[in-house]
């Protein structure tokens, strides 16, 4: 597991940055938190001029995320808006228009895969040699290598440093969806990624009450292109959502740590249950991604995926029998949720029909286990 120590730029640990960045200046009478600025236009010749170009409440959120990811951040109206911006910018940069393709994990987030359509070239992102071979064989038509690690929902762990270095040698841009790991788990820009995206709807905001996305880069030209995309396509966040997301970020470290501890204990117990055929969680020694995750990630995350011996019927029975867990899509909130992913037609056929994705929250782990344990009876 990597060291979660201080960063050289300001000497602060990442969990401290979560608390102190994005604040107004400490002057007498100033608020401790950046207020919600509800304005469509501003007095000319200042820092802000028009509401589609910038807002101080966005800036506070962007400052925190940028400091964590070691780049410049831009907030978007949703995670998919950030994904769409990164895809469009990569395509434009490659100069091939709609003819270009993107290499994408074969178990990537269904929204990304659906948006790409036939332009997506799926590959097992955990197989570094296969990924780089696919990129090399098709480098003249590939706009970007799209990486998720861990993937949603298969929890495959990619070797981000090796993939970014290989893609760079081939002249191919890399984008990393860092939603599952969060900037506390890894900072892909430090490993050579060109752009990082997050669905801030998930763990960053953490309370299931925000729709927000963010893209981060350390490349000035890419930042300008992403900013232009946001301005012209109008994918701008609401100041209220940006405020809530910043407030949620303040507790990301403690929320993530508690939920990750819960996830590890639940994964261990589920792996020993007779109704369960397979558990994916990088924290388990038996998990295919364990060694790589131990080397590259700071923490194993808050998501556990379970496949059932009784197939999709057993998975649906579990989801219908829980009382404390909430059957719901999305993830990363303080409450624990679960769903069978293949209930969505857009989900990858590489995902097992019985796979249930558990987004583990911060409740008492014994209460969470007691609810799962009683619900597992329905799967037999």
Secondary structure by P-SEA (a helix, b strand, c coil): cccccccccccccaaaaacccccccccccccccccccccccccccccccccccccaaaaaaaaaaaaaacbbbbbcccaaaaaaaaaaaaaaaacccccbbbbccccccaaaaaaaccccccccccaaaaaaaaaaacccccccbbbbccccccccccaaaaaaaaaaaacbbbbbccccccccccccccccccbbbbcccccccccccccbbbbbbccaaaaaaaaaaaaaacccccaaaaaaaaaaacaaaaaaaaaaaaaaaaaaaaaaccccccccccccccccaaaaaaacccccccbbbbbbcccaaaaaaaaaccccccccccccccbbbbbcccccccccccccccbbbbbcccccaaaaaaaaaaaacccc
